[in-house]
Amino acid sequence: MNKKTITVIGILAIAAITAGYMYLGGLNKIDYSVENISDYNLVGEHFQGNGDDTKIEEAFIRARGYVEDGTLNGVLTLVHYNDTTLVDKEIKLFIGIALNKGTANLPDGYQRLTIPAKRAMRATIEAHNVVMPSPETIEDNLIEKAAEYGFKLQDFTIEQYISEQQLIIDMPAK
């Protein structure tokens, strides 16, 4: 190949990557807001262990299935605890569903979790997860924005997976 062909291929490749990034929402602005809320009523399962454990994905897929098939009416939700007592590469999660309305019937292995809250700092992200900023970046921004409003946040995040393209991350106020 000659130099001109390589240059054209390079330009086309860069244009395709840029177009894909934009299509997936890589340039979308993250919306930060203060929300008045009324407790989080969740059902799901606890996990504590290595962040690479396949049990996390299995629990996530199981919860998503309960939402998709109508077994539970709510939003796929993950609570990520920033527990300083955990060893290296260990994480602590609650993987389940934020209920839209109460339910008496829980799937086997599921537990209830109520997180009392009146106010939360919220990040709303409309982009594919491939191009989303890191959770640490979002959490740092939430803490910074909350300080501007004069309140402190709990040391965990509540991630609500609204759709493939929309994620809401809340940090409840103390």
C-alpha positions in Angstrom: 0.0 0.0 0.0 1.2 3.5 -0.7 1.3 6.3 1.7 -1.9 8.0 0.4 -4.0 4.8 0.9 -2.8 4.4 4.4 -3.6 8.0 5.2 -7.1 7.6 3.8 -7.7 4.4 5.8 -6.4 6.1 8.9 -8.7 9.1 8.5 -11.7 6.8 7.9 -10.9 4.7 10.9 -10.7 7.8 13.2 -13.9 9.1 11.7 -15.7 5.8 12.4 -14.4 5.5 16.0 -15.5 9.1 16.6 -18.9 8.5 15.1 -19.4 5.4 17.2 -18.3 7.2 20.4 -20.8 9.9 19.7 -23.6 7.5 18.7 -23.1 5.6 22.0 -23.5 8.9 24.0 -19.8 9.5 24.8 -20.3 13.3 24.5 -23.6 13.4 26.5 -23.5 15.6 29.6 -24.1 14.0 33.0 -27.0 15.7 34.8 -26.4 16.2 38.5 -29.3 17.1 40.8 -30.6 17.1 44.4 -33.6 14.9 44.7 -36.2 14.6 47.5 -36.9 11.0 47.9 -38.9 8.6 50.1 -36.7 5.6 51.1 -35.4 2.9 48.8 -37.4 -0.3 49.0 -35.3 -3.1 47.5 -35.4 -6.8 47.2 -32.4 -8.9 46.1 -29.3 -10.6 47.4 -26.2 -9.6 49.2 -22.7 -10.2 47.8 -19.3 -9.8 49.4 -16.2 -11.1 47.7 -13.8 -10.8 44.8 -14.9 -8.2 42.3 -14.2 -10.7 39.5 -16.6 -13.4 40.9 -19.1 -14.7 38.4 -21.8 -14.7 41.1 -22.1 -10.9 40.6 -23.1 -11.3 36.9 -25.3 -14.3 37.7 -27.2 -12.2 40.4 -27.5 -9.3 38.0 -28.9 -11.5 35.2 -31.3 -13.1 37.6 -32.6 -9.8 38.9 -32.9 -8.5 35.3 -34.9 -11.6 34.4 -37.4 -11.0 37.3 -38.0 -7.4 36.0 -38.3 -8.5 32.4 -40.7 -11.4 33.0 -42.9 -9.3 35.4 -42.1 -11.4 38.5 -41.2 -8.2 40.3 -42.3 -4.7 39.3 -39.4 -2.3 39.6 -36.0 -1.2 38.4 -32.8 -3.3 38.3 -30.7 -1.8 41.1 -27.2 -2.3 42.5 -26.1 -0.9 45.9 -22.3 -0.5 46.0 -20.9 -0.1 49.5 -17.6 1.7 50.1 -16.6 -0.5 53.0 -13.1 0.4 54.2 -12.8 -3.0 56.1 -12.7 -5.0 52.9 -9.5 -6.5 51.7 -7.9 -5.7 48.4 -10.1 -6.4 45.3 -13.0 -7.3 47.6 -16.4 -5.6 47.1 -19.7 -5.5 48.9 -22.9 -5.2 46.9 -26.6 -5.6 47.1 -27.9 -6.8 43.7 -31.6 -6.7 43.1 -34.6 -4.5 42.3 -36.0 -1.2 43.6 -39.7 -2.0 43.9 -42.3 0.3 42.3 -44.9 -1.2 44.7 -44.8 -3.6 47.5 -44.8 -7.4 47.1 -45.5 -10.3 49.4 -43.9 -12.9 47.2 -40.1 -12.9 47.0 -38.1 -15.2 44.8 -36.0 -17.9 46.6 -32.8 -16.4 48.1 -34.1 -12.8 47.9 -34.2 -10.5 51.0 -35.7 -7.1 51.6 -33.6 -4.1 52.1 -34.9 -0.7 53.1 -32.6 2.3 52.9 -34.1 5.2 54.7 -33.5 8.5 52.9 -35.1 11.9 52.4 -32.7 13.5 50.0 -30.0 12.3 47.6 -27.5 13.7 45.2 -28.3 12.1 41.8 -26.3 11.7 38.6 -28.4 10.8 35.5 -26.4 9.4 32.6 -27.7 8.8 29.2 -25.0 6.8 27.3 -24.0 3.2 26.7 -22.0 1.7 29.5 -19.0 1.3 27.2 -18.5 5.1 27.0 -19.7 6.1 30.5 -17.2 7.7 32.9 -15.9 5.5 35.7 -18.0 5.0 38.8 -15.2 6.7 40.9 -15.4 9.8 38.7 -19.2 10.0 39.1 -19.0 9.4 42.8 -16.3 12.1 43.3 -18.5 14.5 41.3 -21.6 13.7 43.4 -19.6 14.3 46.6 -18.3 17.6 45.2 -21.8 18.8 44.1 -23.3 17.9 47.5 -20.6 20.0 49.2 -21.8 22.9 47.1 -25.3 22.4 48.6 -23.9 22.1 52.1 -24.6 18.4 52.9 -22.7 15.2 53.3 -23.5 11.9 51.6 -23.6 8.3 52.8 -20.7 6.1 51.8 -22.5 4.0 49.2 -24.1 4.4 45.8 -27.4 3.2 44.5 -27.3 2.5 40.8 -30.6 2.2 39.0 -30.4 0.6 35.5 -33.4 2.3 33.8 -32.5 1.0 30.3 -29.5 0.1 28.2 -28.8 3.8 27.7 -29.9 5.3 31.0 -28.3 4.9 34.4 -29.2 6.8 37.6 -26.7 6.9 40.4 -27.9 8.2 43.8 -25.9 8.9 47.0 -28.3 9.5 49.9 -27.6 12.4 52.2 -26.6 11.7 55.8 
